[in-house]
Amino acid sequence: MTDLNEALLDIAGGALELETPALVLDLDRFEANLETMRRYLRHQALALRPHTKTHKCLEIGRRQMAAGAVGLCCARIGEAEVFAGGGLPRLLLTAPVVGDRSRERLLALNETLEELLVVVDHADAVAALTQLTAARPRSRQPVKPLRVLLDLDPGLHRTGMPLTEEALTLAQQIDAAPSLELAGVQFYAGHLMHVSDFAERQQRSLEALETLAAFLETLERVGLAAPIRSGGGTGTYDIDPAAGVLTDLQAGSYIFMDSQYNRIEAATGSHRFLTSLYVQTRVISCNHPGLATTDAGLKAFATDDRAPEIASGGPQGASAFFFGDEQGGLRWDSGETVRPGAVLRAVTPHCDPTINLYDVLHVVRGDTLVDLWPIEARGRSA
């Protein structure tokens, strides 16, 4: 891999000389987050199945597996193909796969992996997967059935079936399909992850899991088991274990911690996880008091949230804003001055889509660039 900053590897102070804007990962903080989650879940009856959509990086996926994850989640089949090609053997596709060509890719992927789990939330998908499998020449039959999680809607209404008789019927259809195996359920309450008040977030998440527990009892009464019950995330990792319903958590952002998650942790006085992901930028112009321009504008950050927060290198009390596509801005009233070339690090407002803007993570310890990790699955939207 060729990178503009490769020549700075292992040079003291090299991390401060990066060509900018650059995506920077503080390795000490990242490793601390991996260990914090590993130790927390070790004392819970819960496994970790972290989401690769957060990082799209094979090296991070490998490190998550080495830290005890039972598998990895992928949002798209393209992501799953990248991680399968990189030697990650246990993957869960968390969104329904539609279209015959995509489903053919799914069946091919199933033949190569130690474990592939897919979600289904409609009878048409069961019929299509069954038909595709039956239509394959005998020499191309999968060596094992496709393992399916029934996708259930916890109230987000994005994907998943309401927990009704219709969902029970679909579970029975999956179980009856000769080429499919009902492996469990998915129950991801993404709409609750950023509820700022902890008590409200706790109440709503536990109430949702109560409805899941009732549905699982209904499944058992008709003779169906759900050994895998996957859901939850960074916002509810310390809430959901108390329900005793889920078997694994799909947390993703805990490794990086962006402004969105930092706000909910600050609201509860909890900072178990550390910010490890930053965009490094430089001042390129500063000709007016209390105002400076940086080289990290709209194209350097996901912009679905607020402007980025300055973590280091800026004047005291400086606030960031977007000056345009290519430039960012700083405002402050402390009377301090800055000079062109000043190096700043900004917390990403939303880590997942920001990661998708970059080709590489610049991995640092202190002021030394220690590694470059490609973001192999960026842009794999299909």
C-alpha positions as CSV (number, residue, x, y, z in Angstrom):
1,M,0.0,0.0,0.0
2,T,1.3,3.4,-0.9
3,D,0.3,6.3,1.3
4,L,1.5,9.9,1.3
5,N,2.5,9.5,5.0
6,E,4.3,6.2,4.7
7,A,7.7,7.8,5.0
8,L,6.8,9.1,8.5
9,L,6.4,5.6,10.0
10,D,8.3,5.0,13.2
11,I,9.8,8.5,13.3
12,A,9.4,10.4,16.6
13,G,7.1,13.4,16.0
14,G,6.0,11.9,12.6
15,A,2.3,11.9,13.6
16,L,2.3,15.7,13.7
17,E,3.7,15.9,10.2
18,L,0.9,14.0,8.4
19,E,-0.4,15.4,5.2
20,T,-3.9,16.6,6.1
21,P,-6.8,16.1,6.4
22,A,-5.9,12.6,7.7
23,L,-7.9,10.1,9.7
24,V,-6.0,9.2,12.9
25,L,-6.4,6.3,15.3
26,D,-4.9,6.6,18.8
27,L,-3.8,3.0,19.3
28,D,-3.5,3.2,23.1
29,R,-7.1,4.4,23.4
30,F,-8.4,1.9,20.8
31,E,-6.8,-1.0,22.6
32,A,-8.1,0.2,25.9
33,N,-11.7,0.2,24.4
34,L,-11.3,-3.3,23.2
35,E,-10.2,-4.5,26.6
36,T,-12.9,-2.5,28.4
37,M,-15.6,-4.2,26.4
38,R,-14.0,-7.6,26.7
39,R,-13.7,-7.4,30.4
40,Y,-17.3,-6.0,30.9
41,L,-18.9,-8.7,28.8
42,R,-16.8,-11.4,30.4
43,H,-18.8,-10.9,33.6
44,Q,-22.1,-10.9,31.7
45,A,-23.9,-13.9,30.1
46,L,-23.4,-12.1,26.7
47,A,-21.1,-12.4,23.8
48,L,-19.9,-9.6,21.4
49,R,-20.6,-9.6,17.6
50,P,-19.3,-6.1,16.7
51,H,-20.4,-4.3,13.5
52,T,-17.9,-3.8,10.8
53,K,-19.9,-0.9,9.3
54,T,-18.2,1.2,11.9
55,H,-14.7,0.7,10.7
56,K,-14.7,-1.3,7.4
57,C,-11.1,-2.3,8.2
58,L,-9.8,-5.9,8.2
59,E,-7.1,-5.3,10.8
60,I,-9.7,-4.0,13.3
61,G,-11.9,-6.9,12.5
62,R,-9.0,-9.3,13.3
63,R,-8.3,-7.5,16.5
64,Q,-11.9,-7.7,17.6
65,M,-12.0,-11.4,17.0
66,A,-8.7,-11.8,18.9
67,A,-10.3,-9.9,21.8
68,G,-13.0,-12.6,22.0
69,A,-15.8,-11.6,19.5
70,V,-17.9,-14.6,18.4
71,G,-18.2,-13.1,14.9
72,L,-18.6,-9.9,13.0
73,C,-21.7,-8.1,11.7
74,C,-21.7,-6.6,8.2
75,A,-24.3,-4.2,6.8
76,R,-23.9,-5.1,3.2
77,I,-23.0,-8.2,1.2
78,G,-20.1,-6.3,-0.3
79,E,-18.7,-5.7,3.1
80,A,-19.1,-9.4,3.9
81,E,-17.3,-10.3,0.8
82,V,-14.3,-8.1,1.7
83,F,-14.1,-9.5,5.3
84,A,-14.6,-13.1,4.0
85,G,-11.8,-12.5,1.5
86,G,-9.6,-11.2,4.4
87,G,-9.9,-14.5,6.3
88,L,-12.7,-13.5,8.8
89,P,-14.7,-16.7,9.0
90,R,-17.9,-15.9,11.0
91,L,-20.2,-13.1,9.6
92,L,-23.7,-11.9,10.2
93,L,-25.4,-9.8,7.5
94,T,-27.7,-7.5,9.4
95,A,-29.9,-6.2,6.6
96,P,-32.2,-8.2,4.3
97,V,-30.6,-9.2,0.9
98,V,-32.9,-8.6,-2.1
99,G,-32.6,-9.4,-5.8
100,D,-31.6,-12.7,-7.4
101,R,-28.0,-11.5,-8.2
102,S,-27.3,-10.5,-4.6
103,R,-28.9,-13.7,-3.3
104,E,-26.6,-15.7,-5.6
105,R,-23.6,-13.9,-4.1
106,L,-25.1,-14.8,-0.7
107,L,-25.3,-18.5,-1.5
108,A,-21.7,-18.4,-2.9
109,L,-20.5,-16.7,0.2
110,N,-22.2,-19.3,2.4
111,E,-20.1,-22.0,0.7
112,T,-16.8,-20.4,1.7
113,L,-17.4,-19.3,5.3
114,E,-17.3,-21.2,8.6
115,E,-20.4,-19.4,9.6
116,L,-22.7,-17.1,7.6
117,L,-25.9,-15.7,9.2
118,V,-28.5,-13.7,7.2
119,V,-31.6,-12.0,8.3
120,V,-35.1,-12.4,6.7
121,D,-38.2,-10.3,7.4
122,H,-40.6,-11.3,4.6
123,A,-42.1,-14.5,3.2
124,D,-41.0,-13.5,-0.3
125,A,-37.3,-13.7,0.8
126,V,-37.9,-17.2,2.1
127,A,-39.5,-18.3,-1.2
128,A,-36.8,-16.7,-3.3
129,L,-33.9,-18.2,-1.3
130,T,-35.6,-21.6,-1.5
131,Q,-36.2,-21.3,-5.2
132,L,-32.7,-20.2,-6.0
133,T,-31.1,-23.0,-4.0
134,A,-33.4,-25.6,-5.7
135,A,-32.6,-24.2,-9.2
136,R,-28.8,-24.6,-8.8
137,P,-27.1,-27.5,-10.6
138,R,-26.4,-30.3,-8.2
139,S,-22.7,-29.7,-8.5
140,R,-23.2,-26.2,-7.1
141,Q,-25.5,-27.0,-4.2
142,P,-24.4,-25.4,-1.0
143,V,-22.5,-27.8,1.3
144,K,-24.6,-26.6,4.2
145,P,-28.0,-24.9,4.6
146,L,-28.2,-21.1,4.8
147,R,-28.6,-20.1,8.5
148,V,-31.2,-17.5,9.0
149,L,-32.1,-15.1,11.8
150,L,-35.7,-13.8,11.8
151,D,-35.4,-10.0,11.8
152,L,-37.8,-8.5,14.4
153,D,-38.8,-4.9,14.7
154,P,-38.2,-3.4,18.2
155,G,-40.0,-0.2,17.2
156,L,-37.5,1.4,14.8
157,H,-39.6,0.4,11.8
158,R,-36.5,0.3,9.5
159,T,-36.4,-3.5,9.0
160,G,-37.9,-6.4,10.8
161,M,-41.3,-7.8,11.4
162,P,-43.6,-6.7,14.2
163,L,-43.8,-9.3,17.0
164,T,-47.1,-10.7,15.9
165,E,-48.7,-13.9,14.7
166,E,-47.3,-13.1,11.2
167,A,-43.7,-13.2,12.6
168,L,-44.4,-16.5,14.1
169,T,-45.7,-17.8,10.8
170,L,-42.6,-16.6,9.0
171,A,-40.4,-18.4,11.6
172,Q,-42.3,-21.6,10.8
173,Q,-41.8,-21.0,7.1
174,I,-38.1,-20.6,7.6
175,D,-37.9,-23.7,9.7
176,A,-39.8,-25.7,7.1
177,A,-37.7,-24.6,4.1
178,P,-35.3,-27.5,3.1
179,S,-32.4,-25.2,2.3
180,L,-32.7,-22.9,5.3
181,E,-32.0,-23.3,9.0
182,L,-33.7,-21.1,11.6
183,A,-30.7,-20.0,13.8
184,G,-32.4,-17.4,15.9
185,V,-33.6,-13.8,15.8
186,Q,-32.2,-10.3,15.3
187,F,-33.6,-7.5,17.5
188,Y,-31.7,-4.2,17.0
189,A,-33.2,-1.1,18.7
190,G,-31.1,1.5,16.9
191,H,-33.6,4.3,17.7
192,L,-32.7,3.9,21.4
193,M,-28.9,4.1,21.1
194,H,-28.7,7.9,21.4
195,V,-31.5,8.6,23.9
196,S,-29.7,11.1,26.1
197,D,-31.3,10.4,29.4
198,F,-30.0,7.1,30.8
199,A,-33.1,6.3,32.8
200,E,-35.3,6.7,29.7
201,R,-32.9,4.7,27.5
202,Q,-32.8,2.0,30.1
203,Q,-36.5,1.8,30.6
204,R,-37.3,1.8,26.8
205,S,-34.7,-0.8,26.0
206,L,-35.7,-3.2,28.8
207,E,-39.4,-2.8,27.9
208,A,-38.6,-3.7,24.2
209,L,-36.6,-6.7,25.4
210,E,-39.6,-7.9,27.5
211,T,-41.6,-8.0,24.3
212,L,-38.9,-10.1,22.7
213,A,-38.8,-12.5,25.6
214,A,-42.6,-13.0,25.3
215,F,-42.2,-13.7,21.6
216,L,-39.4,-16.2,22.2
217,E,-41.7,-18.0,24.6
218,T,-44.3,-18.2,21.9
219,L,-41.7,-19.7,19.5
220,E,-40.8,-22.3,22.1
221,R,-44.5,-23.3,22.5
222,V,-44.6,-24.2,18.9
223,G,-41.4,-26.2,19.1
224,L,-39.0,-23.6,17.6
225,A,-35.7,-22.6,19.2
226,A,-33.8,-19.3,18.8
227,P,-30.3,-20.1,20.0
228,I,-28.9,-16.9,18.6
229,R,-30.6,-13.6,19.8
230,S,-28.5,-10.8,18.4
231,G,-29.0,-7.0,19.0
232,G,-28.1,-4.1,21.2
233,G,-25.3,-1.7,20.6
234,T,-22.9,0.8,22.2
235,G,-25.7,2.9,23.6
236,T,-27.3,-0.1,25.5
237,Y,-24.3,-2.4,26.1
238,D,-24.6,-1.8,29.9
239,I,-28.4,-2.0,29.9
240,D,-29.3,-5.0,27.8
241,P,-27.4,-7.7,29.8
242,A,-29.9,-7.3,32.7
243,A,-32.8,-8.5,30.6
244,G,-31.1,-11.9,30.1
245,V,-32.7,-12.2,26.6
246,L,-29.9,-11.4,24.1
247,T,-27.0,-13.8,23.4
248,D,-24.8,-11.2,21.8
249,L,-24.3,-7.5,21.3
250,Q,-23.8,-5.8,17.9
251,A,-21.9,-2.8,19.4
252,G,-19.7,-1.0,16.9
253,S,-18.8,2.6,17.9
254,Y,-17.3,1.6,21.3
255,I,-13.9,1.3,19.6
256,F,-13.9,4.9,18.4
257,M,-16.4,6.9,20.3
258,D,-17.7,9.9,18.3
259,S,-19.4,13.1,19.5
260,Q,-22.8,11.5,19.4
261,Y,-21.9,8.8,21.8
262,N,-19.7,11.0,23.9
263,R,-22.7,13.2,24.5
264,I,-24.8,10.4,26.0
265,E,-21.9,9.2,28.1
266,A,-21.3,12.7,29.4
267,A,-25.0,13.0,30.3
268,T,-24.8,10.0,32.6
269,G,-21.3,10.8,34.0
270,S,-19.9,7.6,32.5
271,H,-16.8,7.5,30.3
272,R,-16.0,3.9,30.1
273,F,-14.9,4.2,26.5
274,L,-12.3,6.7,25.2
275,T,-12.3,8.7,22.0
276,S,-9.7,7.1,19.8
277,L,-10.7,8.4,16.3
278,Y,-9.8,11.9,15.0
279,V,-9.5,13.9,11.9
280,Q,-6.1,15.7,11.9
281,T,-6.2,19.0,10.2
282,R,-4.0,22.2,9.8
283,V,-4.6,25.9,9.9
284,I,-4.1,27.3,6.4
285,S,-5.2,30.9,6.9
286,C,-5.5,33.2,10.0
287,N,-5.7,36.8,9.0
288,H,-8.5,37.9,11.3
289,P,-8.7,38.0,15.1
290,G,-10.5,35.0,16.6
291,L,-10.9,33.4,13.2
292,A,-8.9,30.7,11.3
293,T,-9.4,28.5,8.4
294,T,-8.4,24.8,8.3
295,D,-8.0,22.3,5.5
296,A,-10.8,20.0,6.7
297,G,-14.2,21.0,5.4
298,L,-17.4,19.2,4.5
299,K,-15.5,16.6,2.6
300,A,-13.5,15.6,5.6
301,F,-16.4,14.7,7.9
302,A,-19.8,13.1,7.9
303,T,-22.1,16.1,8.2
304,D,-25.4,14.5,9.5
305,D,-24.6,15.8,13.0
306,R,-23.1,19.0,14.4
307,A,-19.7,20.4,13.4
308,P,-16.7,18.6,14.8
309,E,-15.3,19.3,18.2
310,I,-11.7,20.3,18.6
311,A,-9.8,17.8,20.8
312,S,-6.3,19.3,20.7
313,G,-4.2,22.0,19.1
314,G,-6.7,24.8,19.0
315,P,-7.1,28.0,20.9
316,Q,-8.8,27.7,24.3
317,G,-12.6,27.6,23.8
318,A,-12.4,27.4,20.0
319,S,-15.5,26.1,18.2
320,A,-15.4,24.5,14.7
321,F,-17.7,25.2,11.8
322,F,-17.7,24.3,8.1
323,F,-16.4,27.0,5.8
324,G,-17.1,25.0,2.7
325,D,-16.4,21.8,0.8
326,E,-12.6,22.0,1.3
327,Q,-12.2,24.2,4.3
328,G,-13.3,24.3,7.9
329,G,-13.2,27.2,10.3
330,L,-12.4,28.1,13.9
331,R,-13.8,30.9,16.1
332,W,-12.7,31.8,19.5
333,D,-12.6,34.9,21.8
334,S,-9.7,34.1,24.2
335,G,-7.4,36.6,22.5
336,E,-5.0,33.8,21.5
337,T,-3.3,33.7,18.1
338,V,-2.5,30.9,15.8
339,R,-0.2,30.6,12.9
340,P,-0.5,28.8,9.5
341,G,0.5,25.2,9.8
342,A,-0.8,24.7,13.4
343,V,-1.9,21.1,13.8
344,L,-5.3,20.2,15.3
345,R,-7.2,17.1,16.0
346,A,-11.0,17.0,15.8
347,V,-13.4,14.4,17.2
348,T,-15.6,12.9,14.4
349,P,-19.3,13.9,14.8
350,H,-20.4,10.5,13.5
351,C,-17.6,7.9,13.1
352,D,-19.2,5.3,10.7
353,P,-19.9,7.6,7.7
354,T,-16.7,9.6,8.3
355,I,-14.6,6.3,8.1
356,N,-16.2,5.7,4.7
357,L,-14.6,9.0,3.4
358,Y,-11.0,7.7,3.8
359,D,-8.7,5.0,2.4
360,V,-6.5,4.5,5.4
361,L,-6.3,4.9,9.2
362,H,-3.1,6.5,10.4
363,V,-2.3,4.6,13.6
364,V,-0.4,6.5,16.2
365,R,1.1,6.0,19.7
366,G,1.7,9.4,21.2
367,D,3.4,11.5,18.4
368,T,4.7,8.5,16.5
369,L,3.0,7.0,13.4
370,V,3.3,3.3,14.1
371,D,1.1,1.8,11.3
372,L,-1.2,2.3,8.4
373,W,-4.4,0.3,8.2
374,P,-6.3,0.2,4.9
375,I,-10.0,0.7,5.1
376,E,-10.6,-2.1,2.6
377,A,-14.5,-2.1,2.6
378,R,-15.0,1.6,2.2
379,G,-17.4,2.4,-0.6
380,R,-18.8,-1.2,-0.7
381,S,-22.4,-0.1,-0.7
382,A,-23.7,-3.2,-2.5
